[in-house]
């Protein structure tokens, strides 16, 4: 059985990313920087052979994916299961506001309790199960091919943990930057890591275009 090559990206930056405001499943658009990041990621992947582009249906991921799809002559297929973790009552609040309003809940959040979830939200365990099933389902369709997945920070965190066999409570030591390029390999045995947090396309100042100057 042939492996599936996966290029996984977090969406470009939003104003709420800058404000450290929890987006969760709320539909927040890219800001100007995020649109530039998405264009740069699309340009970086334009010469790759891509067999399918899948995206969370939330606007910030969808718009990022559309730029990549246009550059690689593909269409985007929306996958609701690739949405960000649901944060319930935390959504729309900044980290500071959450800590001030729900200090005990914040502690459980910071400790990465896998079963805890904010009211109306989703636990880390539930997120992991959702993403693992979704990735396996998508990758199995494309054995021997290469696909692009555009999603969110929480989703990318789960992918890294699955690929490196780290549990949900392990401290995060890896980058989850907006529009960085991450490469994984899927087989029925699971995910493995090929490359992570490639930012070269975002560091080339000479490549800035007139809309981002």
PyMOL commands that set and color helices and strands:
alter all, ss='L'
color gray80, all
select helices_A, chain A and resi 15-18+32-45+59-71+80-82+88-90+95-101+103-110+124-140+153-164+200-203+205-207
alter helices_A, ss='H'
color red, helices_A
select strands_A, chain A and resi 4-10+52-55+76-78+146-151+181-187+190-198
alter strands_A, ss='S'
color yellow, strands_A
deselect
rebuild
show_as cartoon
